Amino acid sequence: MKFIIVTALLTSSISIFAGEPMIVAHRGASRDAPENTIPAFRLAWEQNADAIEGDFLLTKDGKIVCIHDKTTKRTAKKNLVVKNSTLEELKKLDVGAYRGEEFIGTTIPTIAEVFATIPRGKKIYIEIKCGNEILPTLLDEIKRSGLKDEQVVVICFKKQVIQKLKAEAPQYKAYWLCSIKYKSGKHHPSPESVLKTLKEIKADGLSSSKAVSEEFIENIMAKGFEYHVWTINTVKEARSFKSWGAKSITTDVPEKLIESIVEQGAALDADKLRK
């Protein structure tokens, strides 16, 4: 019975969590494939992630590419500054070889190429790594993608980017990214400070690092904001944030978390059947 339940859930085209936290593949399935590349995103879909998360920057010639760092030094042999380079120059780089022979020849994808991988009913978390200058092109790219409004989520550490995005395209969910620190029994920034920012920029919610307590999350949600967390790679932490009400859990290992939570659910269902 357990095998049948797990198999059915893993092969479903809809979210396997049905109201529970979405599992978001951080830069794709980045533990198993080169981050922010088409192989990583395709693998995330194969592993049945509910969404992918990618980092995006604007090139010298006004194109949007998927890369985390402002330079290519970490993932390619040649060091180029993204904003000072053209798409053609960036496309010549190999950003897969550093992860092994099977990924040799992998290139930096455009946002349109990333959008093209997204299955029906799945989502993308678009992390903007620059400023407001990317928004006109981004909104055009989203429109051309054919994605539904509910499939698109925008996230950014820069408050002004979220604020402008919500002013110009309120149909898209947008979350403010914040790295929370916990020192001497207190959160930095405090829940009160975070709430003030969320209200000012009209964000839909907070997406934070994992150094938060259940009480911190409750304070955020009590004021009507969603709560999301990154980057969670252990089953124990995932289950904690699930119980605390996180709407999504971003992870480098989507398959690991999905299998664990599905198995947990299957065990509960089997137990109910036995009763």
Phi and psi in degrees as a GROMACS rama.xvg file:
@    title "Ramachandran Plot"
@    xaxis  label "Phi"
@    yaxis  label "Psi"
@TYPE xy
-60.4152  -42.555  LYS-2
-61.8621  -42.5251  PHE-3
-63.4845  -43.6185  ILE-4
-64.4111  -46.9568  ILE-5
-63.0327  -43.9555  VAL-6
-61.6014  -43.6935  THR-7
-62.602  -40.76  ALA-8
-68.6127  -42.8471  LEU-9
-68.7382  -25.444  LEU-10
-95.5784  1.0416  THR-11
-71.5701  144.835  SER-12
-87.4322  -7.16693  SER-13
-102.691  171.603  ILE-14
-59.4873  130.507  SER-15
-77.931  -7.09245  ILE-16
-95.5215  -22.306  PHE-17
45.4126  60.4382  ALA-18
104.225  -15.2313  GLY-19
-85.5179  176.358  GLU-20
-59.5475  138.421  PRO-21
-71.8899  145.748  MET-22
-98.6085  117.62  ILE-23
-107.774  124.278  VAL-24
-80.4665  111.355  ALA-25
-69.6332  109.807  HIS-26
58.2343  31.5885  ARG-27
85.7425  -164.879  GLY-28
-79.3411  73.559  ALA-29
-76.4722  -10.7519  SER-30
-76.2611  -25.7307  ARG-31
-110.096  -11.302  ASP-32
-147.764  163.059  ALA-33
-60.5917  127.315  PRO-34
-56.1539  146.612  GLU-35
57.9725  35.1978  ASN-36
-125.584  163.429  THR-37
-60.194  -42.0453  ILE-38
-56.9511  -38.6779  PRO-39
-68.5249  -38.9719  ALA-40
-72.0293  -41.8436  PHE-41
-62.8376  -39.1621  ARG-42
-64.5993  -37.9005  LEU-43
-60.0727  -41.8978  ALA-44
-67.0667  -39.0992  TRP-45
-61.4743  -32.3161  GLU-46
-85.2104  4.3909  GLN-47
70.621  31.244  ASN-48
-61.1113  148.92  ALA-49
-78.6863  -26.0415  ASP-50
-156.288  161.041  ALA-51
-114.438  153.587  ILE-52
-121.067  133.99  GLU-53
-139.044  156.989  GLY-54
-105.079  138.267  ASP-55
-133.748  137.092  PHE-56
-131.309  160.173  LEU-57
-98.7289  134.445  LEU-58
-85.8072  174.832  THR-59
-59.5163  -35.9057  LYS-60
-97.4793  22.8172  ASP-61
76.5049  25.2824  GLY-62
-103.282  154.132  LYS-63
-103.871  124.761  ILE-64
-120.885  157.464  VAL-65
-99.0918  103.95  CYS-66
-160.097  143.987  ILE-67
-81.4987  -49.7788  HIS-68
-83.2623  158.861  ASP-69
-74.7873  -14.7827  LYS-70
-125.866  167.756  THR-71
-95.8949  5.75797  THR-72
-55.6227  -42.6323  LYS-73
-71.9656  -33.6642  ARG-74
-110.707  -5.85035  THR-75
-133.721  159.09  ALA-76
-71.3097  -29.8856  LYS-77
-96.7514  139.37  LYS-78
-100.927  106.05  ASN-79
-119.474  144.335  LEU-80
-85.1793  121.738  VAL-81
-57.3472  -48.031  VAL-82
-69.2059  -16.0935  LYS-83
-102.662  8.63944  ASN-84
-120.921  150.417  SER-85
-86.1008  164.084  THR-86
-60.1605  -40.9076  LEU-87
-59.8092  -42.2744  GLU-88
-65.4355  -41.1965  GLU-89
-70.2703  -34.0572  LEU-90
-68.2016  -16.968  LYS-91
-79.2102  -12.2302  LYS-92
-84.0103  147.411  LEU-93
-99.8993  114.571  ASP-94
-112.01  20.5846  VAL-95
-117.602  -24.7193  GLY-96
-58.6118  -32.6204  ALA-97
-65.6883  -14.6792  TYR-98
-101.601  1.58684  ARG-99
130.413  162.889  GLY-100
-58.7355  -35.0786  GLU-101
-64.9524  -16.8386  GLU-102
-108.122  7.98921  PHE-103
-59.7139  135.23  ILE-104
94.4168  -2.41256  GLY-105
-70.0071  132.207  THR-106
-112.668  166.582  THR-107
-70.4664  122.567  ILE-108
-83.928  153.676  PRO-109
-81.0701  165.337  THR-110
-65.1638  -32.9397  ILE-111
-63.7715  -38.2183  ALA-112
-67.3719  -36.1321  GLU-113
-68.5205  -45.2874  VAL-114
-55.4414  -38.0642  PHE-115
-64.9351  -16.9802  ALA-116
-85.1112  -13.9458  THR-117
-76.6899  118.029  ILE-118
-71.2231  162.657  PRO-119
-60.058  133.675  ARG-120
86.9494  -6.74585  GLY-121
-99.0752  170.22  LYS-122
-128.392  164.561  LYS-123
-128.408  134.062  ILE-124
-99.597  111.973  TYR-125
-94.6808  106.369  ILE-126
-91.2195  118.365  GLU-127
-84.208  120.964  ILE-128
-101.446  5.22823  LYS-129
-125.604  -140.519  CYS-130
-117.063  -161.78  GLY-131
-61.8685  -17.9979  ASN-132
-61.4714  -19.3807  GLU-133
-83.1635  -18.9145  ILE-134
-61.3902  -45.5989  LEU-135
-57.5035  -45.5635  PRO-136
-67.4123  -40.1095  THR-137
-60.4582  -47.1549  LEU-138
-63.9813  -36.0588  LEU-139
-64.7701  -42.8017  ASP-140
-65.0328  -40.6851  GLU-141
-62.8169  -43.7857  ILE-142
-60.7364  -42.5319  LYS-143
-71.5514  -21.7593  ARG-144
-68.4741  -26.8689  SER-145
82.543  2.63115  GLY-146
-68.7575  148.336  LEU-147
-77.6399  154.563  LYS-148
-53.93  -39.6443  ASP-149
-73.7559  -8.71559  GLU-150
-86.7031  -8.56582  GLN-151
-111.882  127.932  VAL-152
-129.767  134.764  VAL-153
-112.592  133.665  VAL-154
-131.195  148.449  ILE-155
-166.097  145.099  CYS-156
-74.994  -25.1247  PHE-157
-83.3862  117.365  LYS-158
-59.8603  -39.4998  LYS-159
-66.0258  -27.4789  GLN-160
-70.2163  -45.9396  VAL-161
-62.9332  -42.1223  ILE-162
-60.9651  -45.3123  GLN-163
-69.8567  -39.3817  LYS-164
-60.6809  -44.8739  LEU-165
-67.3091  -30.2235  LYS-166
-72.7588  -35.3938  ALA-167
-94.8001  -28.0597  GLU-168
-143.147  67.9789  ALA-169
-65.1506  -10.3933  PRO-170
-71.7007  -15.9075  GLN-171
-99.2206  138.183  TYR-172
-66.5398  140.063  LYS-173
-141.113  128.511  ALA-174
-119.32  139.496  TYR-175
-83.8479  127.355  TRP-176
-85.2625  135.156  LEU-177
-147.367  129.806  CYS-178
-88.6322  103.298  SER-179
-85.1526  135.057  ILE-180
-112.473  146.659  LYS-181
-122.309  110.091  TYR-182
-135.213  138.693  LYS-183
51.712  37.9478  SER-184
78.3024  12.071  GLY-185
-133.542  150.712  LYS-186
-89.5315  140.46  HIS-187
-130.039  115.807  HIS-188
-70.1698  164.09  PRO-189
-74.2289  160.044  SER-190
-56.232  -37.3533  PRO-191
-64.0173  -41.4692  GLU-192
-66.9372  -41.8481  SER-193
-62.8423  -45.5251  VAL-194
-61.3006  -39.1094  LEU-195
-60.3289  -43.7737  LYS-196
-65.6206  -45.6694  THR-197
-58.0737  -40.7098  LEU-198
-67.9364  -43.2723  LYS-199
-62.7568  -40.4014  GLU-200
-94.824  -0.810867  ILE-201
60.1042  37.1886  LYS-202
-71.1264  155.952  ALA-203
-83.3537  -17.3326  ASP-204
177.478  -175.113  GLY-205
-113.431  138.196  LEU-206
-121.914  114.965  SER-207
-126.5  167.529  SER-208
-67.1787  169.926  SER-209
-84.3029  -0.275626  LYS-210
-81.1127  56.7688  ALA-211
-131.354  156.459  VAL-212
-98.0553  167.485  SER-213
-60.6022  -38.2911  GLU-214
-63.7793  -40.65  GLU-215
-58.6178  -47.2645  PHE-216
-63.3692  -41.9468  ILE-217
-60.3769  -39.3173  GLU-218
-62.7061  -39.5434  ASN-219
-67.6658  -47.8481  ILE-220
-70.6127  -28.7924  MET-221
-63.7264  -23.3897  ALA-222
-95.6012  10.8723  LYS-223
91.5518  8.44138  GLY-224
-98.6654  148.329  PHE-225
-77.567  155.72  GLU-226
-124.992  133.374  TYR-227
-133.27  153.779  HIS-228
-135.346  149.654  VAL-229
-145.252  163.562  TRP-230
-102.183  118.78  THR-231
-105.752  119.634  ILE-232
-120.792  4.08927  ASN-233
-116.585  147.482  THR-234
-63.0523  -40.1101  VAL-235
-59.6907  -46.9845  LYS-236
-66.4973  -40.3424  GLU-237
-60.4857  -42.439  ALA-238
-67.821  -33.523  ARG-239
-64.4376  -49.9729  SER-240
-67.4071  -31.5975  PHE-241
-60.6545  -47.336  LYS-242
-69.1649  -24.6018  SER-243
-85.2669  -4.48468  TRP-244
100.394  13.473  GLY-245
-60.2308  134.904  ALA-246
-78.2766  -28.1491  LYS-247
-149.67  153.561  SER-248
-125.336  117.522  ILE-249
-92.5374  133.945  THR-250
-147.348  152.868  THR-251
-80.8974  -16.2421  ASP-252
-125.87  67.0633  VAL-253
-58.4256  -40.2022  PRO-254
-60.8937  -42.9926  GLU-255
-60.1036  -47.4174  LYS-256
-71.0123  -39.8451  LEU-257
-62.3504  -48.3992  ILE-258
-61.104  -40.2835  GLU-259
-66.1146  -46.5951  SER-260
-71.9592  -34.9495  ILE-261
-64.7072  -43.4092  VAL-262
-63.2902  -38.1215  GLU-263
-62.5828  -43.9188  GLN-264
-65.981  -38.8766  GLY-265
-64.573  -39.622  ALA-266
-63.2044  -40.7688  ALA-267
-64.3505  -41.639  LEU-268
-64.588  -41.7039  ASP-269
-63.5323  -38.6817  ALA-270
-63.8848  -39.348  ASP-271
-64.7648  -39.0493  LYS-272
-65.2167  -37.4929  LEU-273
-65.6163  -29.7844  ARG-274
